[in-house]
Amino acid sequence: MCPEALEQAFHKYPHAKAVIVVHLYGLSADMDRIMEICRRYNATVIEDAAESLGTYYKGKHTGTIGDYGIFSFNGNKIITTSGGGMLVSNNEEKIAKARFWATQSRDPARHYQHSELGFNYRMSNVIAGIGRGQLKVLDQRVKKKKYIFEYYKKELGSLTGVGFMPSVEWNQPNFWLSTITLNGSVRPVDIFEILEKEKIESRPVWKPMHLQPFL
Ligand SMILES: Cc1ncc(COP(=O)(O)O)c(C=O)c1O
C-alpha cells in the first residue's frame, strides 16, 4: 500500500473506519507511515499478512504492527495446515469477542443459546497440530524462497525491461512469491506460452478487486 495514495484516499473518505493493508508477495508495506496516517484519521488498521508470515518490518513481524493481523495457512502459503488461518491482536477483549463469534456465538448459558450471529470458524486440534509442526520449518522455507528469488534475479536481472521486487531498507521479506514486471515490447502472455511448452508454470499476478466482474 502506497502511503501517499492512502493519504489521498482519506481526503476523499475522511470517516473511513478501517484500513486493510495487504503485504503482497511477502513484501512488507511501510507500516510506520501507514500507521501515522491511520492514527490521524482514527482508523483501525488490519494487516493482511496472509502472504507474509516470516516477513519482518524494521525487526517486527508483519501482522503484529496494526490493530489486528491475519495469516493464511492455505495450501499455497509459506507454511500450511491444509487450510484455515489465524487472527492476532494485542487487544484481549476484542480477541475474546472474535473467538466468541468464531465458535458459534454461544452464550454462557446451560442450553445452547445464541443471542448474536455466530460462525463455525474454529481450528481443530488436528489442524493446529500440523500448524505447530509447520512453524518449525518456517525459517527453512524462507531461506529456500530467498534462494529461488536470488537465482531468478541473477539469471534474469540483467535483461532489459525485466523488473524485480523492490528491496527497501525497512523490509526483510519472506520471498513467498517471486514476481517480475515486464516493461517493454515483450508481452507477459508470450512468456507464459514459451514456459508452458517447457512445462513451467507462470501466470499474471492478482487482478485488482475493482476489475473483478462480480464487483
Ligand atoms: C493477501 C491474501 N489475503 C487473503 C488470502 C486468503 O486466505 P485464505 O485462503 O486462507 O482464506 C490470501 C490467499 O489465499 C491472500 O494471498
The ligand as a Gaussian input file, in Angstrom:
#p B3LYP/6-31G(d) Opt

LIG

0 1
 C       -3.302000     -11.441000       0.600000
 C       -4.229000     -12.588000       0.862000
 N       -5.274000     -12.391000       1.694000
 C       -6.134000     -13.377000       1.982000
 C       -5.975000     -14.637000       1.448000
 C       -6.998000     -15.665000       1.798000
 O       -6.506000     -16.596000       2.666000
 P       -7.292000     -17.998000       2.842000
 O       -7.130000     -18.726000       1.540000
 O       -6.587000     -18.698000       3.962000
 O       -8.709000     -17.649000       3.141000
 C       -4.914000     -14.898000       0.570000
 C       -4.657000     -16.192000      -0.073000
 O       -5.233000     -17.220000      -0.022000
 C       -4.018000     -13.848000       0.276000
 O       -2.984000     -14.050000      -0.546000

